[in-house]
């Protein structure tokens, strides 16, 4: 459903036209001299606006440029004779002293002085570019003629003058006119700093960086042009190589100047519009005749061609409102097994392999058979919040549209079109900027637009991925709640073909967003307190409970707060996994978290050995092979369910356990994808001490709820935007390089309780899935006598953590201790697990990142 609103153009209004004609006639009959238009070239003061003054100044600049260029050209051949006189005499004395004769420069003493100043005292022979630029400025101001585009190439010329001076100065052992003072002293400093080879490599790197930033050439294309040449005729190949390089360079420059050249053609050409070639004519569509904004819009066709020149307009053509409706999904047909190409003869038992005989007699192994009567939870256990129909407030949309246009016009930004897409909580306004408007200029007005709209926070997407528009996301004054029931019941989720399907919410275009956790393969969730993080975790777990059988997936739940996930205790024997001997499957104790993580690493290594023995690479191939009875259970093979580790309040674990938690999590994140172990880590403290570089490198998929600062947003997403969210489930999800805004589906605690009760009342497995047993290093700690702790132990531990260095010499310097006492304290620090063991020449590893975590640990040990 879409509606279009037009803003009439004043140029087409019949009532306004006579007034314009009258004003035009008055302007034509006026005898006053019109103010001359500003030309290219130098910006002159008001007193110099008459024609004679401008002409005189430009002629002076032209002659000065020609004189300077001729003097520099003569200096190339005469510098050896004039240089001693200039250096010993000085500039002003050289110009005024009549005793100075025999000047070798063709333009006399003044020419020698100017060329010496430009070339010897500054940038060397490359400084000859400056007189050429001066000549071009004067010629363009006098006759409106230019050999090359000064607007584009002035910065390029200056950059290459600096680089050429340094490059030529590299080959000069003393100050020389090739590189000048600048090139010589820069190379002298570089040689002292990084040596001669290092200086040359740095200069070469500067050439590559300068050329890439200014010209952006296709290096790979140029390289391929050289490497793909034939070698049969060497002279012919060399000629072709030079020709191709020249063509590639010219083509690149032509592409860079295509827009400028097209504009110059239109300005300078005296042909009429009908006489211009069709290639230079833009296609336009006149929509101004459509005045009825609420009745007939079926013939509206929107055409936007950003590459072509668009004539600036004073008004907006149309304002279109789109309310995206989720399109029904086509049911996915079931995938039938492909029959064997070679039929099996049941009578020929001798040649039949064991696996085929077992499949024929007993059928394929079905992990669901033990709980074959298990039923997935019905959708009726979830509540319906709202009507799932987006309400439209046309007055609000029109008011927001007018405020956006006014704010942009206040900053001299013209736009061609604006279109609104209404979502459940956010409306996306897409604008098409006029030709010549910089995207960064609109991006910098984020706070100004938010102020004019009186919005909680807006987010500007410039440009929209895959579109030629700029998006402005504005929160709705009356947001709609997205219920988890509507997401679970959607056809898109029910027919989604994925190993671990998860439905999180709806996009701005009201589409249900579903993804496969195995493709992530791990998920990092962060956001401030009360912004929807716990609801998001419940949405993930509920999604899996509604699609997967208990034999196919198991959960390892870590809840340091002890109250967030207690409801899932009812499904312990169905879906949860735990350590042997533990009473509860949901882990709340920090020490048990460390043991559980290490137990999962043992399970990971064991699964990799099973995959190696089976000759497969992934858990999908392994389970398929096991179901076909091609793996022998007597050799240790078993069906492998997916294991999803969910950690809430990760910051608390880092504070109390430090690297004991970080290291196994990083190892699982790096290796556990192929064998079906996936991590979901949540935290309300998105800080670099919690979300470290090691964690971020292994969690490419991230979810960000509302945070309080741009720094926190960049910590989570490596980009801003999370600080502009409105809360209450408003979130950004980053999957690789694609970032989308969603409204998370809401699921309340009674709904989770009803689902867990429905599952828990069904027949279950005898026990929860038991993880491998892990024996920690607690025995070593028990052998340590707490009564023998040194009085300086606490101070020593803090010094070690502050300096991130555990050594006896450090304690000797900081605490003024003897070597024997410092060595005993180091042994006690190692026994308490504050520092790592001795590693030869390497420094001991410090197990805590900050003082807060250390104090919490020592408080738990009774040392504080």
Secondary structure, DSSP 8 states (H G I E B T S, - for coil): -EEEEE---GGG-HHHHHHHHHHHHHHHH--S-------SS----GGG-SHHHHHHHHHHHHHHHHHHHHHHHHHHHHHHHHHHHHHHH-HHHHHH-TT-----STTHHHHHHHHIIIIIIIIGGGGHHHHHHHHHHHHHHHHS--SS-HHHHHHHHHHHHHHHHHHHHTT-SS--TTTHHHHHHHHHHHHHHHHHHHHHHHHHHHHHHHHHHHH---HHHHHHHHHTS-SSSHHHHHHHHHHHHHHHHHHHHHHHTHHHHHHHHHHH----TTTS-GGG-------TT---TTT--TT------TTS-----SS-SEEEEE------------------SS---TT--TTS-HHHHHHHHH-S--GGGGGTT-----GGGS---S-S-----HHHHHHHHHHHHHHHHHTT--EEEEEEEE-SSEEEEEEEE-TT--HHHHHTTHHHHHHHHT-S--EEEES-TTSSSEEEEEE-SS----BHHHHHTSHHHHT---TTEEEEEEETTS-EEEEEGGGT--EEEE--TTSSHHHHHHHHHHHHHTT--TTTEEEEEEETTSSSSGGGGGGHHHHBEEETT-S-SSB--HHHHHHHHHHHHHHHHHHHHHHHHHT-SSHHHHHHHHHTT-S-GGGT-----EEEEEEE-HHHHHHHHTHHHHHHHHHHHHHTTTTTEEEEEEES---TTTS-HHHHHT--EEEE---SSHHHHHHHHSSS-GGG--STTEEEEEETTEEEEEEE-B--HHHHHHHHHHHHTS---SS-EEE-----SHHHHHTS-GGG--TTHHHHHHHHHHHT-B-HHHHHHHH---HHHHHHHHHHHHHTTSB---BTTB-B-BS-SSHHHHHHHHHHTT--
